[in-house]
Amino acid sequence: MKAVIFDLDGVIVCTDDLQFHAWKCLTDREEIYFTREINNRLRGISRAASLEVILERAAKHYTEQQKEEMLAYKNAVFVKELENLSSTDILPHITELLKKLKECGIKIAIGSSSKNAQMTLKQIGLSTAFDAVVDGTEIKHSKPNPEVFLAAANKLGVKPEDCIVIEDAAAGIEAAKAGHMTAVGVSDARHSPLADYRVDDVLEIAEIACR
């Protein structure tokens, strides 16, 4: 393997509580039923696709213009929440894993559907840690479409089949396999039948990548 592509939310840093709070502010305002279980369904998919999941419980129809306003409101709340992130929010063993991968000559990238990926990386002190970053501002199709991972591989100059993808969401695992990449499931993605590897400790990824 020549490269490892990381999803951001849930792999490098956990913003689940921030995402939930931002969506909850919106759903409370609109009086739409919303729970953490519904929030878990939003893992790995775009903001617009997430809104469509949430609106399954809505009592009224929303126009496209209203949906755009709702997305802008949710994002404003979320961006404000991001200001509280710091390096202490990096998930366990990630910094050590990045160091090990660089030591064995593996290129590393971020492949995230989030349009706030750059701000998140800056807040946690990893804005210059990766050889490439592809986020939601650069793609047209969110996961399970493989576009974000293929774009990351292209930026790295590495063939898809020489890439490992680290994902915490089933949609991300599906995207990795659709892009002909090796998929490693962490967190909830360990339950995906499509995952090539399932790990409890991300440091196991160094052993897989540096063989």
C-alpha positions as CSV (number, residue, x, y, z in Angstrom):
1,M,0.0,0.0,0.0
2,K,1.2,3.5,-0.8
3,A,-1.5,5.7,0.8
4,V,-4.0,5.9,3.6
5,I,-7.1,8.1,3.2
6,F,-8.9,9.1,6.4
7,D,-12.4,10.2,6.9
8,L,-12.4,13.1,9.3
9,D,-15.4,13.1,11.6
10,G,-15.4,10.0,13.7
11,V,-11.9,8.9,12.6
12,I,-9.6,11.8,13.3
13,V,-11.8,13.8,15.6
14,C,-15.3,13.2,17.0
15,T,-17.8,15.9,16.3
16,D,-20.9,13.8,16.9
17,D,-22.1,15.9,19.8
18,L,-21.5,19.1,17.9
19,Q,-23.4,17.8,14.9
20,F,-26.2,16.6,17.0
21,H,-26.5,19.9,18.9
22,A,-26.6,21.9,15.6
23,W,-29.2,19.7,14.0
24,K,-31.2,19.7,17.3
25,C,-31.3,23.5,17.3
26,L,-32.8,23.4,13.8
27,T,-35.3,20.6,14.5
28,D,-36.4,22.2,17.7
29,R,-37.0,25.5,15.9
30,E,-39.0,23.6,13.2
31,E,-40.7,21.3,15.7
32,I,-39.4,18.2,13.9
33,Y,-38.8,15.0,15.8
34,F,-35.1,14.3,16.1
35,T,-33.0,11.8,18.3
36,R,-29.5,10.6,18.6
37,E,-30.6,7.4,16.7
38,I,-31.6,9.6,13.7
39,N,-28.4,11.5,14.1
40,N,-26.4,8.3,13.7
41,R,-28.1,7.7,10.3
42,L,-26.4,10.9,9.1
43,R,-22.8,9.5,9.5
44,G,-20.8,9.9,6.3
45,I,-23.4,11.6,4.2
46,S,-23.7,15.2,3.0
47,R,-25.4,18.0,4.8
48,A,-28.2,18.2,2.2
49,A,-28.7,14.4,2.3
50,S,-28.8,14.6,6.1
51,L,-31.5,17.2,5.9
52,E,-33.6,14.9,3.7
53,V,-33.3,12.1,6.4
54,I,-34.4,14.6,9.1
55,L,-37.4,15.8,7.0
56,E,-38.8,12.3,6.9
57,R,-40.3,13.2,10.3
58,A,-41.5,16.7,9.2
59,A,-45.2,17.5,9.4
60,K,-45.1,19.9,6.4
61,H,-43.5,20.3,3.0
62,Y,-40.4,22.6,2.6
63,T,-39.5,24.4,-0.6
64,E,-35.9,24.2,-1.9
65,Q,-35.4,27.8,-0.8
66,Q,-36.5,26.9,2.7
67,K,-34.2,23.9,2.8
68,E,-31.3,26.1,1.8
69,E,-32.1,28.5,4.6
70,M,-32.3,25.5,7.1
71,L,-29.0,24.2,6.0
72,A,-27.4,27.7,6.3
73,Y,-28.8,28.0,9.9
74,K,-27.6,24.5,10.9
75,N,-24.1,25.2,9.5
76,A,-23.9,28.6,11.3
77,V,-24.6,26.8,14.6
78,F,-22.1,24.1,13.8
79,V,-19.3,26.4,12.8
80,K,-19.8,28.3,16.1
81,E,-19.5,25.0,17.9
82,L,-16.3,24.2,16.0
83,E,-14.6,27.2,17.7
84,N,-14.4,25.1,20.9
85,L,-12.4,22.3,19.2
86,S,-8.7,21.9,20.1
87,S,-5.9,19.3,19.8
88,T,-7.3,17.6,22.9
89,D,-10.2,16.4,20.8
90,I,-8.1,14.3,18.4
91,L,-9.1,10.7,18.9
92,P,-6.8,8.3,20.7
93,H,-3.6,7.1,19.0
94,I,-4.3,9.1,15.8
95,T,-1.3,11.4,16.1
96,E,0.9,8.3,16.8
97,L,-0.6,6.5,13.8
98,L,0.1,9.5,11.4
99,K,3.7,9.5,12.6
100,K,4.2,5.8,12.0
101,L,2.7,6.0,8.5
102,K,5.0,8.9,7.6
103,E,8.0,6.9,8.9
104,C,7.3,4.0,6.6
105,G,6.8,6.3,3.6
106,I,3.0,6.1,3.4
107,K,1.2,9.1,2.0
108,I,-1.8,10.3,4.0
109,A,-4.9,12.3,3.0
110,I,-8.3,13.4,4.3
111,G,-11.4,12.4,2.3
112,S,-14.4,14.0,4.0
113,S,-17.9,15.0,2.9
114,S,-17.8,17.9,5.3
115,K,-17.5,21.4,4.0
116,N,-16.0,22.4,7.3
117,A,-13.0,20.0,7.1
118,Q,-10.4,22.7,6.7
119,M,-11.6,24.6,9.7
120,T,-11.8,21.4,11.8
121,L,-8.2,20.5,10.9
122,K,-7.0,24.0,11.8
123,Q,-8.8,23.9,15.1
124,I,-7.2,20.6,16.1
125,G,-3.7,21.6,14.9
126,L,-3.5,19.2,11.9
127,S,-4.0,21.6,9.0
128,T,-0.5,20.8,7.6
129,A,-0.3,17.2,8.7
130,F,-1.7,15.6,5.5
131,D,-0.3,15.4,2.0
132,A,-3.8,16.1,0.5
133,V,-7.2,17.2,1.7
134,V,-10.4,16.7,-0.2
135,D,-13.7,17.9,1.4
136,G,-17.3,18.6,0.5
137,T,-16.4,21.9,-1.2
138,E,-14.6,19.9,-4.0
139,I,-17.1,17.1,-4.8
140,K,-20.5,16.8,-6.4
141,H,-21.4,13.4,-5.0
142,S,-21.3,12.4,-1.3
143,K,-20.6,8.9,0.0
144,P,-21.5,6.1,-0.8
145,N,-20.3,7.5,-4.1
146,P,-16.5,7.1,-4.2
147,E,-15.7,10.6,-5.7
148,V,-14.1,12.0,-2.5
149,F,-11.7,9.1,-2.1
150,L,-10.9,8.9,-5.8
151,A,-10.1,12.7,-5.8
152,A,-7.8,12.2,-2.8
153,A,-6.0,9.4,-4.5
154,N,-5.6,11.6,-7.6
155,K,-4.2,14.4,-5.5
156,L,-1.7,12.0,-3.9
157,G,-0.7,10.6,-7.3
158,V,-1.6,7.1,-6.2
159,K,-3.7,4.4,-7.9
160,P,-7.0,3.6,-6.0
161,E,-6.0,0.0,-5.6
162,D,-2.9,1.1,-3.7
163,C,-5.0,3.1,-1.1
164,I,-6.4,2.2,2.3
165,V,-9.5,4.1,3.5
166,I,-10.3,4.5,7.2
167,E,-14.0,4.9,7.9
168,D,-16.4,5.0,10.8
169,A,-19.5,4.9,8.7
170,A,-21.1,2.2,6.5
171,A,-21.6,4.6,3.7
172,G,-17.8,5.4,3.7
173,I,-16.9,1.7,3.6
174,E,-19.3,1.3,0.6
175,A,-17.6,4.3,-1.1
176,A,-14.1,2.9,-0.6
177,K,-15.1,-0.5,-2.1
178,A,-16.8,1.2,-5.0
179,G,-13.5,3.0,-5.6
180,H,-11.6,-0.3,-5.6
181,M,-9.8,0.6,-2.4
182,T,-9.0,-1.4,0.8
183,A,-11.5,-0.5,3.5
184,V,-10.8,-0.5,7.2
185,G,-13.8,-0.1,9.5
186,V,-13.5,1.6,12.9
187,S,-16.2,2.4,15.4
188,D,-19.7,1.7,13.8
189,A,-18.1,0.7,10.5
190,R,-16.6,-2.4,12.1
191,H,-20.1,-3.9,11.6
192,S,-20.0,-3.3,7.8
193,P,-19.9,-6.7,5.9
194,L,-17.9,-4.8,3.1
195,A,-15.0,-3.9,5.3
196,D,-11.7,-5.7,4.5
197,Y,-10.4,-5.1,8.0
198,R,-12.0,-4.2,11.3
199,V,-9.9,-2.6,14.1
200,D,-10.5,-1.6,17.7
201,D,-7.2,0.3,17.9
202,V,-6.2,2.5,15.0
203,L,-2.5,1.7,15.5
204,E,-3.3,-1.7,14.0
205,I,-3.7,0.2,10.7
206,A,0.1,0.9,10.7
207,E,0.7,-2.9,10.7
208,I,-1.7,-3.3,7.7
209,A,-0.3,-0.4,5.7
210,C,3.4,-0.8,6.4
211,R,3.7,-4.5,5.5
